[in-house]
Amino acid sequence: MKTRRTLNAIEKIEKLITPSLNDMGYELVRVRLTGSDRKVLQIMAEKPDGTMTIAGCTEVSEMVSALLDVEDPIQGAYELEVSSPGIDRPLTRPKDFERWAGFEAKVELEQAVEGQRRYRGKLLGLKDELVLMQADDGGRLELPFSEVRKAKLILTDELIAASMRRA
């Protein structure tokens, strides 16, 4: 469970690093702060085409470290981790649901829709702020994007093949 303090720190970090990331040619995918005794700040970023290299992670890490050293938005010690979203990536932005339409995903909502919070199926895109999915039983789902708590692609042979073609 995220505390209000954690959410405030994440929001501050997002606002702090996004302009510099964009200037460097990267897009922010996700900021996550975990742990209580040993905090880990995870920054996921990628190029607009969805790629990220080890050198890119290093470049982003150095920039983020410098900004966080000056602004100090996190109380106490923490470990910084910069990574790409990976193949079975989180879906955090509206464009992710469009870009990855046709692939299997899991979606968890903040509030239940028709008595259910967790869904799995094929992404069909985004329309009018609704995540469109085809459920495993063939039914069509329309889930409010504003209620998405967590979403990620499911590692399948089709996803691996598509990722290899995009690389």
Backbone hydrogen bonds, N-H to C=O, Kabsch-Sander energy under -0.5 kcal/mol:
donor,donor_aa,acceptor,acceptor_aa,energy
7,L,3,T,-2.3
8,N,4,R,-2.6
9,A,5,R,-2.3
10,I,6,T,-2.6
11,E,7,L,-2.6
12,K,8,N,-2.4
13,I,9,A,-2.6
14,E,10,I,-2.8
15,K,11,E,-2.3
16,L,12,K,-2.2
17,I,13,I,-2.7
18,T,14,E,-2.1
21,L,17,I,-2.7
22,N,18,T,-2.8
23,D,19,P,-2.3
24,M,20,S,-1.6
25,G,22,N,-1.4
26,Y,21,L,-2.8
27,E,46,E,-3.3
29,V,44,M,-3.1
30,R,44,M,-1.5
32,R,42,Q,-2.4
34,T,32,R,-0.5
34,T,40,V,-2.4
39,K,37,D,-0.6
39,K,77,A,-0.6
40,V,34,T,-2.4
41,L,79,E,-3.2
42,Q,32,R,-3.5
42,Q,40,V,-0.7
43,I,41,L,-0.5
43,I,81,E,-2.9
44,M,30,R,-2.9
45,A,83,S,-1.9
46,E,27,E,-1.8
47,K,51,T,-3.4
50,G,47,K,-2.6
57,C,53,T,-2.2
58,T,54,I,-2.2
59,E,55,A,-2.5
60,V,56,G,-2.7
61,S,57,C,-2.6
62,E,58,T,-2.3
63,M,59,E,-1.9
64,V,60,V,-3.0
65,S,61,S,-2.7
66,A,62,E,-2.0
67,L,63,M,-2.2
68,L,64,V,-2.9
69,D,65,S,-2.3
70,V,66,A,-1.3
71,E,67,L,-2.5
72,D,68,L,-2.6
79,E,39,K,-2.2
81,E,41,L,-3.0
83,S,43,I,-2.4
89,R,86,G,-0.6
89,R,87,I,-1.4
91,L,151,A,-2.8
92,T,90,P,-0.7
96,D,93,R,-1.3
97,F,93,R,-1.0
97,F,94,P,-0.7
98,E,94,P,-1.1
99,R,95,K,-3.2
100,W,96,D,-2.0
101,A,98,E,-1.5
102,G,123,L,-3.0
103,F,100,W,-1.6
105,A,121,G,-2.8
106,K,152,K,-2.6
107,V,119,Y,-2.6
108,E,150,K,-3.5
109,L,117,R,-2.6
110,E,147,E,-3.2
113,V,116,Q,-2.9
114,E,112,A,-0.5
116,Q,113,V,-1.1
119,Y,107,V,-2.9
121,G,105,A,-2.1
122,K,134,Q,-2.4
123,L,103,F,-2.9
124,L,132,L,-3.3
125,G,132,L,-0.8
127,K,130,L,-2.4
130,L,127,K,-1.4
131,V,143,L,-3.9
132,L,125,G,-2.7
132,L,130,L,-0.6
133,M,141,L,-2.1
134,Q,122,K,-2.6
135,A,133,M,-0.6
135,A,139,G,-3.4
136,D,120,R,-1.0
138,G,135,A,-2.3
141,L,133,M,-3.5
143,L,131,V,-2.7
145,F,129,E,-2.6
147,E,144,P,-1.6
148,V,145,F,-1.7
149,R,108,E,-2.9
150,K,108,E,-1.9
152,K,106,K,-2.2
153,L,89,R,-2.6
154,I,104,E,-2.3
156,T,154,I,-0.5
160,I,156,T,-2.3
161,A,157,D,-2.5
162,A,158,E,-2.3
163,S,159,L,-2.5
164,M,160,I,-2.2
165,R,161,A,-1.8
166,R,162,A,-1.9
167,A,163,S,-1.4
